[in-house]
Amino acid sequence: MIDFDEELKKFHPSPEVEDAESTIRTLDVTDMVDLIVHLEERTFTQ
């Protein structure tokens, strides 16, 4: 059986993932929800 406490002690976060997370958070990225809202606003105002 898996001892989850022991497995968590072995866990080390990947530096690449942490770097990617910090980069993604600092970017002003348009996501799908932003695009859909923009398209709906354009549709209803025309």
N, C-alpha and C positions, 0 to 999 in steps of 0.2 A: 504494500500500500504506500502511497505517496505521502511523505511528511511535508506538508506545505510550509511549515515554519522553517525547516531546514532548506527547502528550495528557495525561499525568500532571502535567506541569509547569503545564498550563492549568487543572487541576482545583482548584476551591474548594468546600469543603463548604457546604451550605446551612445558614444559621443556624437556620432553622425546624426542620430535622431534628435538629440538635444540641440545641436546646431541648426538643424532644419526647422525645429519648432520655433526657435528664437527668430530665425529669418522670416518665417511665415507670419509670425505675430507682428513684426515691424512693417511688413508690406501692406499697402492699401490695395487689396485684391478685390475685384468685383466677383462675387460668387453668383450662383444660379438664381438665388432669390432676388438679388439686386437687379439682375437682367430681366427677370419676369416682371418685377414691379415697374421697371422702366418701360418695358413694352406695353404693359397695361395702361400706364399713365399716357403714353403716346397714343394708344388706341382710343382712349376715352376723351382725349382733348381734341381729336381731329374731327 
